[in-house]
Amino acid sequence: MAKTIKKGAGDISPENLKKVSRDYEAAKADKDDASADMSEVLKRAEAVHGLHKAAFKSAFKLKHADPGKRADFLRAFDSYRHILELDDQPDMLDSAPQQAAAVH
């Protein structure tokens, strides 16, 4: 019978622990590769299409959130945006032509 190591909430044999460690290491390597691929997709979209990475990541996270939690977040965000007067700030790019026209 395999000797077990008792630690924390569970018991695991040394052989199983080693297998879990190998499997976890392989999964982590796959995750690291996937993260690099995801990062490259966003970098390319930022350069080619002008993607705003932070806004995209937030929208993507919300897309995959529980519908109730998403609705709660958006309701609160809209309220905070109004209270903090975030919509009242003019977009610099929208006002640039008006300022340029006023100079000439």
N, C-alpha and C positions, 0 to 999 in steps of 0.2 A: 504494500500500500504506500502511496506517495505521501511524503511528509508535507504537512500544511503549515503555512505561515499565518498566524492569527494577528490581524492588524485592523484596527478601525471597525467598520461595520460588517466585514465579510472575511471569509476564509478562502484562500486560493493556493493551489499547489504551486511549487516553484516552476514546474513544467508549463502549467497554464499561464502563470504570470509572464514567463518568457514569451509564450505564444502571443499573449495579449500585447506585450511590448512590441514585438515584431509587427503585428497587424496594425497597431496604432502608428508606429513609425512609417509604415507604408502608406497608410491613410493620410498622415500629415504631409508626406511628400506629395501625394496627389492633390491635397488641399493647397499646398504652396504653389504647385504648378497651375492650378485653377485660378488662384488669386492673381498670379502673374498674368495669366490670359485675360482675366477680367479687367485688370489695370490697363493692359494694352488696348483693349476694346474702348475703354473710356478715353484714354489718351488720343487714340486715333479719331474718335468722334468729336473730341474737343478741338483738335486741329482742323479736321475736315468740315465739320458741321457747326462749330461754335457751341458745342454742348457745355452747359454749366454743370460741372461734375457734382458739386454739392447738392444742387437742386435736384438733379437726376437721382442721386442716391437716396435722398429723402422721399421723392416721389415713388421710386422703386420699392422702398421699404413699406410705404403706405399701401401700395398696390397689393402687397402680399400680407398685409395685416388683417386681423379679424375685422369684419365689417363694422361691428359695434365700436371697437376700439378706434378704428380709423375715423368714424363719424365723430366720436368724442374728441379726438385730437384735432380734427379740422374745425369743429365748432369752437374749441378753445383757442386755436391758433387764429382764426378769423377775429375773435373777440380781442385777443391781445394785439393783433395787427391794428385794429381800429383804435384801441385805447392808447397804444404807443405811437399813433399817427404815422404809421409806416407808409400808408397809401398817399399821404399828403406831401410826400417829398417828390419833387419833379425828377423825372429821369434825365440825367445829364445829356444823353444823346438826343432826346426829344426836344430839349430847349436849345441845343447848339445852333440849329439853323436860324432860330429866332434871334439869338444873340448876334450871330454873324450878320444877319440882315440889318439889325439895328446899328451896327458899326458902319456899314456902307451907306 
